[in-house]
């Protein structure tokens, strides 16, 4: 049966365990404290979200802001903690929003950013219909950045973006479908599967049945997107949930292969269409599905001088 054409619109302790003290929630409008903290950000459509933060002692109005998106556990506090050492090294403000299951239930509303109906069936591809772009998760990420800028009086107009596993899925789709997002460099790390540029693969596995507004694909391919992969996130990796369907398995047998496939399809399509591709593929040596090690490598990639591994 022919499916309707979808349209994407613009827009001390060895013997005594002491539980860590949770940082006090900052009052509305209060500055973001140095060190570990948290605040609530107002989101579109009347929602709010808890944002875990770390502000380096040396962070000032002209220093970078990085938004960190957790994996499927939605554990923003843990992901924030994995960036603390890097934050102090590079004078960062780290923002790790906790997109909770209550407000953003299931992979459709997180991994896929709420781009399709809640009741869509990804196995049969039934009811895969786009929701309005203003309802997509990407606007919430922008709102978190705006809140942080207002609280800190930052002069930053753009932010860097890192997502791991499920968060990596959010990142690569955001670079494709949110052309106005104010992201400087985006690192999509260890994603389980992708929306590729394959025009024949059905959405959300590819761009089949999507009609992009004029110029949007050129904008997307011109974004500074890094497909950030762990060398050991391969067939021997047991951590994390790996979606296995006919469509995802066509992308590869494991995350490393799927990431390479995503980038290879992008290269082929950019050549076919004559559109320059800015996306890059970076493999982190000796690391599997480990968000702490991938976070450290991402910080060095973004703000350090040395490459973290081979680029292919």
N, C-alpha and C positions, 0 to 999 in steps of 0.2 A: 504493500500500500504506500502510495506516495506521501511523504511527510511534507508539511508546509515549510516553505523557505523561511529560515530564521534571519532576523536582521539585528545586527549589533549597532546600537546608537552611540554617538559620541558622548559623548560626555564621558680539760684535765683528765683527763677524761677517759682514760682506759677503764676506770671502774665506775664512773658516774657519768651518765649521759645527761647533758644539759640541752634542752631544746633551744634552737636559735630564737632570738627575740625578733618578732616581726616588726619592721619599721612602721612607725606611726603614720596613719593616713593624713596627708597634707590637707589643710582646709582649702576650700575653693579659692582660687586666685593666689594662694600662697606660693612663694618661690620654691623651687625644687632644691632641697638641701644637698649639701655635699655628702658623698657616701651613698649608702643604700637608703632608698625611700620609696614611696608610692603615692599616687594620687588618683583621683577619679576624673576621667575625661568625659565630657558630654559628646554624644554621638548623634548622627542624624536620626530622625524619627523618635526623639525623646528617650533614647537609650543612654546608658552610661557604661563605662568600662573601667576596671581597675588596671592601672599601668604601673608596673614595677620599674624603678629607675635606679641608675647609678650615675652619680655626677662626680667626676674626678676633681681632686683638690685644685688642679690648675685650669679647670674648664672655665672659659670666659665666653663673652658674646660672639666672638669670631671663631670659636672652636667647633669641630664637627659634632653633628647629632646623628646617631645611628638607631634605626628602629629594628628590633630583633623579634622575629616571629617564631614561636615555639612549634614543636611537632604536634602529633595527634593528642598528646597528653595535656595540651593547653597550659603547661606549667611555666608561665612567664617568669615567675620568681627564680626558678632554677636556671633558665636561659639567661636572665639578667646576671645571675651570679657567675656564669661562665665567661662573662665579658669584663669582670671587675679588673683583673690584672691588665688587660689590654686598655681599658678605660684610663687607668692611671698612667700607663706608658704613653698613650697618645692624646691625653687631655680630652676625653670624650664625654658626652652625655649619652647614656644608653637608655632607650625606652623599650620596654618589653610588655606590650599589652597582653592581657589574659583574656582571650576570646572564649568565654566560658560556654559550656555545652547548653546551659539554660537559655541563653540568648542566641547562640549560633550552633544549633544542634546538628551533629553528624557531619560527615565529609562534604555533603552538598553545601552546607552553610559556612564551612571553614575552608577546606582544601579548594573547593570550587567557588568560594567567595559569594555564595548565594546567587550565582548567575542563572541558575535554572530552578524550576519548581521543586518544592520540598518533596513532592511525591513522585518525582522522576525516577525511573528504573534504569540504572546504568547498565544492567545486564541485558535487558531486552531493548533498551533505547526508546522505551515508551514514555510519553509525557515529558520528553526533553524539550522544554520550551523556555525561552529566555524570560527572565524577570526584568523589570525596568532597571536601567543602569544606576539610577539614584539609590537603589536598594542594595547594590553590591557592596561587599566588604571594603573595597578599596577606598571609598569615601571615609570610612571610619579610621583607617590608617592615616589619612590626611588630617582628620580632625585631631588625632592624638598628637601629631606634629604641631599643629596650630596651638593646641593647649600648652605644650611644652615651651614653644617660642614665647607665648604670652607670659607664662610664669617666670621665665628666666630672662626676658628681654633680650633674647638672642637676636643677632643680626643675620642669622642663617636663613636663606630663602629656599634651600633644598636640603635633603637628608639622604643618607645612605641607607640601604635596606638589605637585611640578611634574614633568610628563612631557611629552616632545616626540616627535611622530611615533609610532613604536611605543610609546614610553613614555607618550604621551598616551592611547593605547588602554588601557594598563594602568590609568591613573588613572581614566578615566570608568567603566570596569567595576568598579573597586574601590569607587567611591562607590555603585554600584548593588547590588553583590552581597556586600559585606563590611560589614554594618551596624554591627559593633562596632569597626571601625577607628578609631583615635584621631586622625583627621585634622581639623585646624581648617579650613583652606581648601585646596581642591584646584584646580589649574589644568591642564586637559587641552589641550595645545597642538598644533595642526596634525596632528591624527589623520588617518590615511588612510581609515578607515572606522569605523563605530560599531555598537554594539548599541543600537538605538533602543528606545523604549517602545512601538513599534507592536505591538499584540497579534496582528496577522495575519502579520507577517513572521517566518519561521522563525528560531529561535535558531541561531547567534549574531548574526544580523543584526537580530533583533527579539526580542520576548518570546513569540512563538508557541511553544506546547507547554511553556511553563514555568508552574509553579504556585508562586507565591511564598507563603511563610508569612504569616499575617495580620500586618499592620502593617509588613512590610518595605518595601513600596513607599512608604508614607508616610514612613518613615525616610529612604529614598533621596532622595525629592524634597525633603526638608527639609535635606539636606546642602548645605554651602557649596561648590558646584561651579561653576567658571568655564570655559566653553567658550571657549578662548583661541585666536584665529585670526589668521593673518597676512593682511593685505589683499591681498598680491600672491601668496599661495599659491593661484593660480588656474589657468586653462587654459594660461597661458604659462610656468608653473613647470616646470622639468625636473629639479630635484634630488629625490632620494629615489625610492623605489619606490612606485607607486600601484596598489593592487590593483584590477583591473577585471573584475568578473563581473556577471551580470545583477542580483544582489542589491546589490552595492556601487554600481553605476551608477545604480540606482534612488534612491540617496541623493544623487546629484549627480555632475557630470562632473569635479569637482576637489575639493581639500580644503576650500577656503573654502565652496563650495556644500554639501558634505556636513556640515560643522560647523553651518551655518545650518539645514540640514534636521533634524539631530539635535535642535537646540534647539527648532525649530518643532513637531516631533512631541511633545516633552516638554510644551510649552505646551498643545497641543491635548489631550493625554491628561490632564494635570492638571486642565484645565477640565472635561473630560468626566466624570472621576471625582470631581470636587469636592475634590481634594487640593491644598493650597497648594504652589507651586513656588518653591524658593529659588535654583534654578540661574540663572546669568546668562550672557549671551553678550557677549564683548568682542573687538573687532577692532583689531589693532595696525596703525596706518597705515604704509605704505611698506615693509613687511617681507614676505618670502616664506617659503620653507621653510628658515629660517636659525635654527639652535638658539641661536647666540650672541646674536643680536639679540632673539630671543624670550625668552631667559633674562633679559637685562637688563630687558626690559619687564615680565616676570613679577615680578622683584624689586621694581621700582618700584610695580607694582600691589599687591603684598602689603604692602610696608613703607613706601612713600612716601606723600606727601600728595596728589599730583596724579594724575588719571586718565591712562592711557597712550593712550587712543583712544576712539572712539565705542562706546557700548554700545547694541545693538539687541535 
